[in-house]
Amino acid sequence: MKPAIETKDATRDAAVPRHVAVIMDGNRRWAKARLLPRLIGHQRGSDAVRRVVEAAADFGIEYLTLYAFSSENWKRPEDEIGDLMGLMRLYLRRDLNELHANGVRLRVIGDRGRLAGDIIDLIDEAESRTRDNRRMTVVLAISYGGQGEIVQAARALAAEVAAGRLRPEEIDESLFASRLETAGMPDPDLVIRTSGEKRLSNFLLWQAAYAEFVFVDTLWPDFGRDELELALREFRSRDRRFGARKD
């Protein structure tokens, strides 16, 4: 990575999205097409994560959210889940020093209650160690589902209403967003999905309300700096109106 550079809001390039979210899809198809075990596809996908994190930091992106493991992925075969969790451990151990040295903050969203204790410990260590870094924030969505996140936020607000600490009429979009796991972060400007699929798959359902979407045919293990740059060019070509007409 290049040396850390602070980007001030007043001077940052408006053509560069502050927050890019990526649905990393295609590891298994990549491996199948090459007659390789699924694990090899996931390993190459992990390599792609490193390339994209480095490129995003160089391009001046402030937040990069990566859909690493969905709440639905728990339905996959046990051996594949074990392989994916092993790669999570490897990433958190292997890359933490480099992320920290380059001013990258790491955050994790999702249901940690389903994760193994040692993975939770690694997440806690990574978040604590990098919490003051300001060059870029990498958010890993692990055991994450957008519908579940919305339900949890609704439950939290309902509990506050029941306890008399909040009136129902006080609940608005801003207050609701403050109860989501992404509280304090800007909503994604751009959502990228690889492998040719064109759906959100329960990813950042609330937060992506006004995001631009770019769907690419490239399988995730083949995705890198050039592919990210092409997606950013597509983003720059969009006319973002946020519901307002510009006749």
C-alpha positions as CSV (number, residue, x, y, z in Angstrom):
1,M,0.0,0.0,0.0
2,K,1.0,3.6,-0.5
3,P,1.7,5.7,2.7
4,A,-1.4,6.8,4.6
5,I,-2.9,10.0,3.4
6,E,-5.6,11.8,5.2
7,T,-8.4,13.0,2.9
8,K,-10.4,16.0,4.3
9,D,-14.1,16.1,3.5
10,A,-13.8,19.7,2.2
11,T,-11.2,18.8,-0.4
12,R,-12.0,15.1,-1.3
13,D,-12.8,14.2,-4.9
14,A,-16.6,14.0,-5.1
15,A,-16.3,11.6,-8.0
16,V,-14.8,9.0,-5.6
17,P,-17.5,7.2,-3.6
18,R,-17.0,7.5,0.2
19,H,-18.4,4.0,0.8
20,V,-18.1,1.1,-1.5
21,A,-19.8,-2.2,-0.6
22,V,-19.0,-5.5,-2.4
23,I,-20.9,-8.7,-2.7
24,M,-18.0,-11.1,-3.3
25,D,-19.5,-13.9,-5.4
26,G,-18.1,-16.6,-7.6
27,N,-15.4,-18.5,-5.6
28,R,-17.0,-21.9,-6.0
29,R,-17.8,-21.4,-9.7
30,W,-14.2,-20.2,-10.3
31,A,-12.9,-23.5,-8.7
32,K,-15.5,-25.7,-10.5
33,A,-14.5,-24.2,-13.9
34,R,-10.9,-25.2,-13.2
35,L,-11.8,-28.7,-11.8
36,L,-10.3,-27.6,-8.4
37,P,-11.6,-28.1,-4.9
38,R,-13.9,-25.4,-3.5
39,L,-11.3,-24.5,-0.9
40,I,-8.9,-23.3,-3.6
41,G,-11.6,-21.0,-4.9
42,H,-12.1,-19.5,-1.5
43,Q,-8.3,-19.1,-1.0
44,R,-8.1,-17.2,-4.3
45,G,-11.0,-15.1,-3.1
46,S,-9.1,-14.3,0.0
47,D,-6.2,-13.1,-2.2
48,A,-8.7,-10.9,-4.1
49,V,-9.7,-9.3,-0.8
50,R,-6.1,-8.2,-0.2
51,R,-5.8,-6.7,-3.7
52,V,-9.1,-4.8,-3.5
53,V,-8.4,-3.4,0.0
54,E,-5.1,-2.1,-1.2
55,A,-6.6,-0.6,-4.4
56,A,-9.5,1.0,-2.5
57,A,-7.2,2.7,-0.1
58,D,-5.1,4.0,-3.0
59,F,-8.2,5.3,-4.8
60,G,-9.2,7.3,-1.7
61,I,-12.3,5.3,-0.7
62,E,-13.0,5.9,2.9
63,Y,-15.2,2.8,3.7
64,L,-15.1,-0.6,2.1
65,T,-17.7,-3.2,3.2
66,L,-17.1,-6.8,2.1
67,Y,-19.8,-9.4,2.3
68,A,-17.7,-12.2,3.7
69,F,-20.2,-14.7,5.1
70,S,-24.0,-14.2,5.1
71,S,-26.5,-15.5,7.6
72,E,-27.7,-17.9,4.9
73,N,-24.2,-19.3,4.3
74,W,-24.6,-21.3,7.6
75,K,-26.8,-23.7,5.4
76,R,-23.8,-24.7,3.4
77,P,-22.0,-28.1,3.9
78,E,-20.2,-28.3,7.3
79,D,-16.8,-28.9,5.6
80,E,-17.2,-25.8,3.5
81,I,-18.2,-23.7,6.5
82,G,-15.1,-25.0,8.3
83,D,-12.9,-24.0,5.4
84,L,-14.4,-20.5,5.3
85,M,-14.0,-20.0,9.0
86,G,-10.4,-21.2,8.7
87,L,-9.8,-18.5,6.1
88,M,-11.4,-15.9,8.4
89,R,-8.9,-16.9,11.1
90,L,-6.0,-16.7,8.6
91,Y,-7.1,-13.3,7.3
92,L,-7.5,-11.8,10.8
93,R,-4.1,-13.1,11.9
94,R,-2.1,-12.7,8.7
95,D,-3.2,-9.3,7.5
96,L,-3.8,-7.4,10.8
97,N,-0.3,-6.0,11.0
98,E,-0.3,-4.8,7.4
99,L,-3.7,-3.2,7.8
100,H,-2.7,-1.4,11.0
101,A,0.6,-0.3,9.5
102,N,-1.2,1.3,6.6
103,G,-3.7,3.2,8.7
104,V,-6.7,0.9,8.0
105,R,-9.4,0.5,10.6
106,L,-11.2,-2.9,10.7
107,R,-14.8,-3.3,11.8
108,V,-17.0,-6.4,11.7
109,I,-20.8,-6.5,11.5
110,G,-23.1,-9.5,11.8
111,D,-24.2,-12.0,14.4
112,R,-21.1,-12.9,16.4
113,G,-23.1,-15.3,18.6
114,R,-22.8,-18.0,15.9
115,L,-19.0,-17.6,15.6
116,A,-16.4,-19.7,17.4
117,G,-14.9,-18.1,20.5
118,D,-11.4,-17.8,19.0
119,I,-12.8,-16.0,16.0
120,I,-14.6,-13.5,18.2
121,D,-11.4,-13.0,20.1
122,L,-9.5,-12.3,16.9
123,I,-12.2,-9.8,15.8
124,D,-12.1,-8.0,19.2
125,E,-8.3,-7.7,19.0
126,A,-8.4,-6.4,15.4
127,E,-11.1,-3.8,16.1
128,S,-9.4,-2.7,19.3
129,R,-5.9,-2.4,17.7
130,T,-7.1,-0.5,14.6
131,R,-9.8,1.7,16.1
132,D,-7.9,4.9,15.9
133,N,-6.8,4.4,12.2
134,R,-8.2,7.0,9.8
135,R,-7.0,6.2,6.3
136,M,-9.8,3.8,5.4
137,T,-12.3,1.6,7.3
138,V,-12.7,-2.0,6.1
139,V,-16.0,-3.5,7.3
140,L,-16.3,-7.3,7.1
141,A,-19.9,-8.6,7.1
142,I,-19.7,-12.0,8.8
143,S,-22.7,-14.0,9.7
144,Y,-24.6,-11.0,8.5
145,G,-28.1,-10.6,7.1
146,G,-29.9,-7.3,6.3
147,Q,-33.3,-8.5,7.3
148,G,-32.0,-9.7,10.6
149,E,-30.2,-6.4,11.2
150,I,-33.5,-4.5,10.6
151,V,-35.4,-6.8,12.9
152,Q,-32.8,-6.3,15.7
153,A,-33.0,-2.5,15.3
154,A,-36.8,-2.6,15.5
155,R,-36.7,-4.8,18.6
156,A,-34.3,-2.3,20.2
157,L,-36.6,0.6,19.5
158,A,-39.6,-1.3,20.7
159,A,-37.9,-2.1,24.0
160,E,-37.1,1.6,24.5
161,V,-40.8,2.5,23.8
162,A,-42.0,-0.2,26.2
163,A,-39.6,1.1,28.9
164,G,-41.0,4.6,28.5
165,R,-37.7,6.0,27.3
166,L,-39.0,6.8,23.8
167,R,-42.3,7.8,22.2
168,P,-43.3,6.1,18.9
169,E,-43.7,9.4,17.1
170,E,-40.0,10.2,17.8
171,I,-38.9,7.3,15.6
172,D,-37.7,8.5,12.2
173,E,-35.3,7.3,9.6
174,S,-32.3,8.8,11.4
175,L,-33.1,7.3,14.7
176,F,-33.7,3.9,13.1
177,A,-30.4,4.1,11.3
178,S,-28.7,4.8,14.6
179,R,-29.7,1.4,15.9
180,L,-28.2,-0.5,12.9
181,E,-24.8,-2.1,13.1
182,T,-23.5,0.5,10.6
183,A,-24.4,3.4,12.9
184,G,-21.8,6.2,12.5
185,M,-20.9,5.2,8.9
186,P,-22.1,6.8,5.7
187,D,-24.5,4.7,3.6
188,P,-22.8,3.0,0.6
189,D,-22.6,5.1,-2.5
190,L,-21.8,2.1,-4.7
191,V,-22.6,-1.6,-4.4
192,I,-20.7,-4.0,-6.6
193,R,-21.6,-7.6,-7.2
194,T,-19.3,-10.0,-9.0
195,S,-20.0,-13.2,-11.0
196,G,-22.9,-11.8,-13.1
197,E,-25.6,-12.2,-10.5
198,K,-28.0,-9.3,-10.1
199,R,-29.5,-9.3,-6.6
200,L,-28.6,-8.0,-3.2
201,S,-28.9,-11.3,-1.3
202,N,-29.9,-9.7,2.0
203,F,-27.0,-7.3,2.0
204,L,-27.3,-3.8,3.5
205,L,-31.0,-3.6,2.6
206,W,-31.7,-0.4,4.6
207,Q,-28.3,1.3,3.8
208,A,-28.4,0.7,0.1
209,A,-31.6,2.6,-0.5
210,Y,-29.9,5.2,-2.7
211,A,-26.7,3.3,-3.7
212,E,-25.7,2.9,-7.3
213,F,-25.3,-0.7,-8.4
214,V,-22.7,-2.2,-10.7
215,F,-23.0,-5.8,-11.6
216,V,-19.9,-7.4,-13.2
217,D,-19.4,-10.8,-14.8
218,T,-15.9,-11.3,-13.3
219,L,-15.8,-14.0,-10.7
220,W,-14.5,-12.7,-7.4
221,P,-11.1,-14.5,-7.4
222,D,-10.3,-12.7,-10.7
223,F,-11.4,-9.3,-9.4
224,G,-8.7,-6.7,-8.6
225,R,-7.5,-3.1,-9.1
226,D,-8.4,-2.9,-12.8
227,E,-11.9,-4.2,-12.2
228,L,-12.5,-1.9,-9.3
229,E,-11.3,1.0,-11.3
230,L,-13.8,0.2,-14.1
231,A,-16.6,0.0,-11.5
232,L,-15.6,3.4,-10.2
233,R,-15.6,4.8,-13.8
234,E,-19.2,3.5,-14.2
235,F,-20.1,5.1,-10.9
236,R,-18.7,8.5,-12.1
237,S,-20.9,8.3,-15.2
238,R,-24.1,8.0,-13.1
239,D,-26.4,11.0,-12.5
240,R,-27.3,10.7,-8.8
241,R,-30.5,12.5,-8.1
242,F,-31.6,10.9,-4.8
243,G,-35.3,11.2,-5.8
244,A,-35.1,14.8,-7.1
245,R,-35.7,15.6,-10.8
246,K,-33.1,17.6,-12.7
247,D,-35.1,18.8,-15.8
